[in-house]
Amino acid sequence: MEPTIPLDTIYTADEAAERLRLTNRGVIKLGKAYGLCSRRGRDYLFSEADILALWEVMREPAKQPKPPTVKVAPARDFWKENFWLFDPSVAVDRREMAVLRFLSSQRAPRSRNQIKRAGPRTVESFLKQGFVVERARDSKGDPMIVITDEGREQIAKVDRWIKERAKHGKGAGGWDRKVGGA
C-alpha cells in the first residue's frame, strides 16, 4: 500500500481571497486560469499549495538593469558636416537666386520688366518674404524694388554652401548664375 500524503488546509474562495487580499471573483479567475483550484458544484476550493502558487503567479518579475546605452552622434552633427551634399537651405530656387544676385548688383530700384526671368509672382513672393522692398512704381504701375538685408542673407547662405562644396571638389550646381537686365 502506498503512503498517503496528508492533505493541506482547504480554503473556500472567500477565505483564499482574504488571504491574498483579492476579490472573490479575482481569486477564482486566477485559480481557473492557472489550474490552481478545485471545484465541487459551484464552489471553488483552494489548498495551501494552491494559494502559495497563486502568490507566485502574482509576483512582479525582477527589474532587469538597463543595458548600457550605445552613444550615437546626434543626427544634427551629420547635417552640420554634410549640408553641402544637399541643396542649400534657403527659401528661393536657382532662378530666384539669380534674380536676387542681379538685384544685389543694382544701385537703383528695378521693376520686374527690367529684370530677366522675374515675373509678377517672383516679385510678389520676394516682397512677402521680405527679400526686397518697394521704393516706387513704374509707368505701368509695377513696383520698383531693391534688395534687403534678408535677401542678401539668402545670397550669403548660398555662397557659404558653394564654398563648402568647392572644398569637396563639387560645383555650384547652378546656384551661382546671374541674370541681366531686360
C-alpha positions, 0 to 999 in steps of 0.5 A: 500500500502506498503512503498517503500524503496528508492533505493541506488546509482547504480554503473556500474562495472567500477565505483564499481571497482574504488571504491574498487580499483579492476579490472573490471573483479575482481569486477564482479567475486566477485559480481557473486560469492557472489550474490552481483550484478545485471545484465541487458544484459551484464552489471553488476550493483552494489548498495551501499549495494552491494559494502559495502558487497563486502568490507566485503567479502574482509576483512582479518579475525582477527589474532587469538593469538597463543595458548600457546605452550605445552613444550615437552622434546626434543626427544634427552633427551629420547635417552640420558636416554634410549640408553641402551634399544637399541643396542649400537651405534657403527659401528661393530656387536657382532662378530666384537666386539669380534674380536676387544676385542681379538685384544685389548688383543694382544701385537703383530700384528695378521693376520686374520688366527690367529684370530677366526671368522675374515675373509678377509672382517672383516679385510678389513672393520676394516682397512677402518674404521680405527679400526686397522692398518697394521704393516706387512704381513704374509707368505701368504701375509695377513696383520698383524694388531693391534688395534687403538685408534678408535677401542678401542673407539668402545670397550669403547662405548660398555662397557659404554652401558653394564654398563648402562644396568647392572644398569637396571638389563639387560645383555650384550646381547652378546656384551661382548664375546671374541674370541681366537686365531686360 
